[in-house]
């Protein structure tokens, strides 16, 4: 092995990376929170971005090259079918040259899978894991077919992926059914429990045929409230080169303008409607660089690029008057949690688990999904509201996250689950 081997850690978290996307951040934050409670937590990732000695990653040239190719090769079966969502698909059929070696060498007492899509863990290798296993549902993939973003209105996830209930929009070979059947086969003999982050995911997971007879636990992600906290708005704006007088609307995600699920063009259309009635605002975007072409609105827009340092991300949230989320589907978005922890109210589509955090007209605003007119109206009302109302919502946003979504609470509940499995 090319890394320092721990002696049978209590829990080994498995994920694509320890940072980068939302799942990586969430998994690493849990790992950190467990460590602060003196729980022996380690991570195994393919791409390591932190300097944490308890995060293990491959170093051999062959392994690194294979992992880079495998993500693309894993999607080749999509050529046999026709679906709207294959950009968000995983088939997990390719071999993993180090998986059994990792398991046999590290000998963790519990394995906690966060994201195993994109071929990270081949389905046929799941029976190798003889110890208790925990799956966190950061998305719907584990109880869907190959798709990550399969419609939550589809009958297939709770009826099963049968021959006679395929979505009418899909054509070609039914690769969703093929992947779903393989999951059923290889999960059947596994000693596993399921953790759902949001009430939305919890209810859907309980209805799914895949988890029939399995216990599903509702344990939301948490934040370190000492890292994400309200900062002086004037200081944050000065650090970012922004003016004091303007109001700033924040939009952001990993690949914010490229990822179609994040709804950037819904945001753009809402801004086009908003600027007809309100001119005293500007836009901040993180998670993407400037697209390099003329923007489809006149309002000044500051593209902040990709932000990995959490203290810089806190500055961005602190500089904004509100954060906007227009995802078409989302579980328990980190961005909403982070913004609210920093005292920045969110104006968001009412999708997935967003309403677990945002309470309409209390600590933010919820809008019907895909309704750009109502989104623009909510933004306009918020920007024109008096200072006392905005400050009240900011305080209640912070309190909501501090009370229900703090890292210590998540770690405590997760340790209780781990210990019950070991018992």
C-alpha positions in Angstrom: 0.0 0.0 0.0 1.2 3.5 -0.7 -0.3 5.1 2.4 0.1 4.9 6.2 -2.2 2.2 7.4 -4.4 2.7 10.6 -5.1 -0.2 12.9 -8.8 -1.2 12.4 -10.4 2.3 12.6 -13.9 2.5 14.0 -15.2 3.9 10.8 -13.8 4.4 7.3 -15.6 6.9 5.1 -15.5 6.1 1.4 -16.0 8.9 -1.2 -14.7 10.3 -4.5 -12.9 13.1 -2.7 -12.6 14.9 0.6 -13.6 18.3 -0.9 -14.5 19.8 -4.2 -18.2 19.0 -4.6 -21.0 19.1 -2.1 -20.8 15.5 -1.1 -17.0 15.6 -0.5 -17.4 18.7 1.7 -20.3 17.0 3.7 -18.4 13.7 4.1 -15.2 15.5 5.3 -17.1 17.7 7.7 -18.7 14.6 9.3 -15.2 13.0 9.5 -13.9 16.1 11.3 -16.9 16.3 13.6 -16.4 12.7 14.6 -12.7 13.3 15.3 -13.6 16.2 17.6 -15.6 13.8 19.7 -12.6 11.4 19.8 -14.2 8.9 17.5 -11.6 7.0 15.4 -12.7 8.2 11.9 -10.7 7.8 8.7 -11.4 8.5 5.0 -10.5 6.7 1.8 -10.8 8.9 -1.3 -9.6 8.8 -4.9 -8.8 12.5 -5.0 -7.3 14.1 -1.8 -7.4 17.9 -1.5 -6.9 18.3 2.3 -3.7 17.8 4.3 -5.5 15.6 6.8 -3.2 12.6 7.6 -6.4 10.5 8.3 -7.5 10.9 4.7 -6.0 8.1 2.6 -5.7 8.2 -1.1 -3.9 6.3 -3.9 -0.5 7.5 -5.0 0.6 5.0 -7.7 0.7 6.4 -11.2 -1.3 3.5 -12.7 -4.1 3.8 -10.1 -4.4 7.6 -10.7 -4.6 7.2 -14.5 -7.1 4.4 -14.2 -9.4 6.4 -11.9 -9.4 9.3 -14.2 -10.4 7.2 -17.2 -12.9 5.0 -15.3 -15.3 7.9 -14.6 -15.7 8.3 -18.4 -15.7 4.6 -19.2 -18.3 4.0 -16.6 -20.8 6.0 -18.7 -20.3 3.9 -21.9 -23.5 1.9 -21.4 -25.5 5.1 -21.8 -24.8 4.8 -25.6 -27.2 1.8 -25.6 -30.1 3.9 -24.4 -31.8 7.2 -24.7 -32.7 9.3 -21.7 -32.7 13.0 -20.7 -30.5 12.5 -17.7 -27.4 10.5 -18.7 -25.1 13.4 -17.7 -26.1 12.3 -14.2 -25.7 8.5 -14.6 -23.5 5.8 -13.1 -23.4 2.2 -14.0 -20.6 0.8 -11.7 -19.7 -2.2 -13.6 -15.9 -1.8 -14.1 -13.3 -3.5 -11.8 -11.6 -1.7 -9.0 -7.9 -2.7 -8.9 -7.4 -1.9 -5.2 -10.8 -2.3 -3.5 -10.3 -5.7 -1.8 -6.7 -4.7 -0.8 -8.0 -1.6 0.9 -10.7 -3.5 2.8 -8.4 -6.3 3.9 -5.5 -4.0 4.9 -7.4 -1.3 6.7 -9.9 -3.7 8.4 -12.4 -1.0 9.5 -15.1 -2.0 11.9 -17.6 0.0 9.9 -17.6 1.3 6.3 -19.5 4.4 5.6 -20.2 5.0 1.9 -21.0 8.6 0.9 -20.8 8.7 -2.9 -19.9 5.4 -4.8 -21.3 6.5 -8.2 -19.2 7.1 -11.3 -17.9 3.6 -10.9 -16.1 4.2 -7.6 -17.4 0.9 -6.0 -18.3 -1.8 -8.5 -21.7 -3.3 -7.6 -20.4 -6.8 -7.8 -17.8 -6.0 -5.2 -20.2 -4.9 -2.5 -20.3 -8.5 -1.0 -16.6 -8.0 -0.1 -17.7 -5.8 2.7 -18.3 -8.2 5.6 -18.5 -5.5 8.3 -21.5 -3.3 9.0 -22.0 -0.8 6.2 -23.8 2.6 6.2 -24.9 4.4 3.1 -25.7 8.1 3.2 -28.2 9.1 0.6 -26.6 12.3 -0.8 -28.7 11.7 -3.9 -31.3 9.2 -5.2 -28.9 6.9 -7.1 -28.7 4.0 -4.6 -32.5 3.2 -4.9 -32.8 4.3 -8.6 -31.5 2.7 -11.7 -28.4 4.3 -13.3 -29.7 7.9 -13.0 -28.9 10.2 -10.2 -31.7 12.6 -10.9 -34.6 10.3 -11.7 -37.9 12.1 -11.3 -39.3 11.7 -7.8 -42.7 11.4 -9.5 -41.7 8.2 -11.3 -43.4 5.0 -10.2 -40.3 3.0 -10.8 -38.3 3.8 -7.6 -41.1 2.5 -5.4 -42.7 -0.1 -7.6 -39.4 -1.5 -8.9 -37.8 -1.1 -12.3 -40.1 -3.5 -14.2 -40.6 -4.0 -17.9 -44.0 -2.4 -18.0 -43.4 0.8 -16.0 -40.6 2.5 -17.9 -40.8 6.3 -18.4 -42.3 7.2 -21.7 -39.6 9.7 -22.5 -36.9 7.0 -22.4 -35.9 4.8 -25.3 -33.3 2.2 -26.3 -32.2 -0.5 -24.0 -33.5 -0.2 -20.4 -30.2 0.2 -18.7 -31.9 1.7 -15.6 -33.5 -1.7 -15.1 -30.2 -3.5 -15.6 -28.4 -1.4 -13.0 -31.3 -1.6 -10.6 -31.4 -5.4 -10.8 -27.7 -5.6 -10.1 -28.1 -3.3 -7.0 -30.9 -5.6 -5.7 -28.7 -8.6 -6.2 -25.5 -7.4 -4.6 -27.1 -5.4 -1.7 -29.2 -8.4 -0.7 -26.6 -10.1 1.4 -25.0 -6.9 2.8 -25.4 -5.9 6.5 -26.3 -2.2 5.8 -28.2 0.7 7.1 -29.4 3.8 5.2 -29.1 7.4 6.3 -31.2 10.1 4.7 -30.2 13.7 5.0 -33.6 15.3 4.4 -37.2 14.5 5.2 -37.9 14.3 1.4 -35.2 11.7 0.9 -36.2 9.9 4.0 -39.8 9.5 2.9 -38.9 8.4 -0.6 -36.3 5.9 0.6 -38.8 4.3 2.9 -41.2 3.8 0.0 -38.6 2.3 -2.3 -38.6 -1.4 -3.1 -34.8 -1.4 -2.9 -34.8 -0.8 0.9 -37.8 -3.0 1.7 -37.2 -4.4 5.2 -34.2 -2.2 5.8 -34.1 0.6 8.5 -33.8 4.1 7.2 -32.4 6.8 9.5 -33.0 10.5 9.2 -29.7 12.3 10.2 -29.1 15.7 8.6 -25.7 17.1 7.8 -24.2 19.6 10.2 -21.9 22.6 10.1 -19.2 23.8 12.4 -20.9 26.9 13.7 -17.6 28.5 14.7 -16.5 28.4 11.1 -19.7 29.6 9.4 -21.0 32.6 11.4 -22.3 36.1 10.7 -19.5 38.5 9.9 -19.5 42.3 9.6 -21.0 43.1 6.2 -19.0 46.2 5.5 -15.7 44.3 6.2 -16.7 41.4 3.9 -17.6 43.8 1.1 -14.3 45.7 1.5 -12.4 42.4 1.3 -14.2 41.6 -2.0 -13.9 45.0 -3.5 -17.6 45.7 -3.3 -19.5 48.9 -2.4 -21.4 49.5 0.8 -24.5 51.1 -0.8 -25.6 48.4 -3.1 -27.7 45.3 -2.3 -26.1 42.1 -3.4 -27.9 38.9 -4.6 -25.7 35.8 -4.3 -26.0 32.7 -6.6 -23.5 29.8 -6.3 -22.8 26.1 -6.5 -20.1 23.8 -7.8 -20.1 24.6 -11.6 -22.9 27.0 -10.9 -23.5 28.2 -14.5 -22.7 24.8 -16.2 -24.7 22.3 -14.1 -28.2 22.3 -15.6 -29.7 21.0 -12.4 -28.6 24.2 -10.5 -31.0 26.3 -12.6 -28.7 29.1 -13.6 -31.0 30.1 -16.5 -34.0 30.2 -14.2 -32.0 32.6 -12.1 -31.1 34.7 -15.2 -34.7 35.0 -16.2 -35.7 36.1 -12.7 -33.0 38.7 -12.8 -34.2 40.0 -16.1 -37.7 40.4 -14.6 -36.3 42.0 -11.4 -34.2 44.6 -13.1 -37.3 46.1 -14.7 -38.5 47.2 -11.3 -35.3 47.5 -9.2 -31.9 48.9 -10.2 -30.2 49.2 -6.9 -28.6 45.7 -6.7 -25.7 43.7 -8.1 -25.0 40.0 -8.5 -22.4 37.8 -7.0 -21.7 34.3 -8.4 -19.3 31.7 -7.0 -18.5 28.3 -8.3 -18.0 29.5 -11.9 -15.8 31.9 -13.8 -17.2 34.5 -16.2 -18.6 32.6 -19.2 -16.6 34.9 -21.5 -19.6 36.3 -23.4 -22.1 39.1 -23.0 -24.5 38.4 -20.1 -28.2 38.4 -20.9 -29.0 41.2 -18.4 -27.7 44.7 -17.6 -27.1 44.3 -13.9 -23.4 44.2 -12.8 -22.4 40.7 -12.1 -19.2 39.7 -10.2 -18.0 36.1 -10.9 -15.9 35.0 -8.0 -14.7 31.7 -9.4 -14.2 28.5 -7.4 -13.8 29.1 -3.6 -12.3 26.2 -1.6 -11.3 28.1 1.6 -14.2 28.2 4.0 -13.2 31.5 5.5 -13.4 33.1 2.0 -16.7 31.4 1.4 -18.0 32.9 4.7 -16.9 36.4 3.5 -19.0 35.9 0.3 -22.1 34.9 2.3 -21.4 37.8 4.7 -21.2 40.3 1.8 -24.6 39.3 0.3 -28.0 40.4 1.3 -29.6 37.2 0.2 -28.8 33.8 -1.4 -30.8 32.4 -4.2 -31.2 28.7 -5.0 -33.0 27.6 -8.2 -32.0 23.9 -8.3 -34.5 21.7 -10.1 -33.8 18.9 -7.6 -31.8 19.1 -4.4 -31.4 17.1 -1.2 -30.1 19.2 1.7 -28.0 21.8 -0.1 -24.8 22.8 1.6 -25.1 26.3 0.1 -28.4 27.0 1.8 -27.1 25.7 5.1 -23.9 27.7 4.9 -25.6 30.9 3.9 -28.2 30.7 6.7 -25.4 29.9 9.2 -23.8 33.2 8.2 -27.1 35.0 8.7 -27.9 35.4 5.0 -31.5 34.6 4.3 -32.3 32.4 1.3 -34.9 32.8 -1.5 -35.2 29.3 -2.9 -37.3 27.0 -5.0 -39.3 24.7 -2.7 -37.7 21.4 -3.8 -36.3 18.4 -2.0 -35.1 19.1 1.5 -34.8 22.9 1.2 -37.9 23.4 3.4 -36.2 21.5 6.2 -34.1 24.6 6.6 -35.9 27.5 5.0 -39.2 28.5 6.6 -41.2 30.8 4.2 -41.6 34.4 5.5 -39.8 33.4 8.7 -36.1 33.0 7.9 -36.3 33.3 4.1 -38.7 32.7 1.2 -39.8 29.6 -0.6 -41.0 29.8 -4.2 -42.8 27.3 -6.4 -40.3 25.4 -8.5 -39.6 26.8 -12.0 -41.7 29.9 -11.4 -39.4 32.7 -12.4 -42.1 35.3 -12.0 -42.7 34.5 -8.4 -38.9 34.2 -7.8 -38.4 37.7 -9.1 -41.4 39.0 -7.0 -39.9 37.4 -3.9 -36.5 39.0 -4.6 -38.1 42.4 -5.2 -40.1 42.3 -2.0 -37.1 41.2 0.0 -34.8 43.9 -1.4 -37.5 46.6 -0.7 -38.3 45.4 2.8 -37.3 47.4 5.8 -34.1 46.8 7.7 -35.8 45.3 10.8 -37.5 42.6 8.8 -34.2 41.6 7.0 -32.3 41.6 10.3 -35.0 39.4 11.9 -34.9 36.9 9.1 -31.1 36.8 9.2 -31.1 36.1 13.0 -33.7 33.4 12.6 -31.8 31.8 9.7 -28.7 31.5 11.9 -30.7 30.1 14.8 -32.3 27.5 12.7 -29.0 26.1 11.5 -27.4 26.4 14.9 -30.2 24.5 16.6 -30.9 21.7 14.1 -28.0 21.4 11.8 -24.8 21.8 13.8 -21.9 19.4 13.4 -21.8 18.2 17.0 -25.4 17.1 16.8 -24.9 15.2 13.6 -21.7 13.5 14.9 -23.4 12.4 18.2 -26.3 10.9 16.3 -24.0 9.1 13.9 -21.9 7.7 16.7 -25.1 6.3 18.3 -25.9 4.6 15.0 -22.4 3.2 14.6 -22.3 1.8 18.1 -25.8 0.2 17.7 -24.5 -1.6 14.6 -21.3 -2.8 16.4 -23.4 -4.0 19.4 
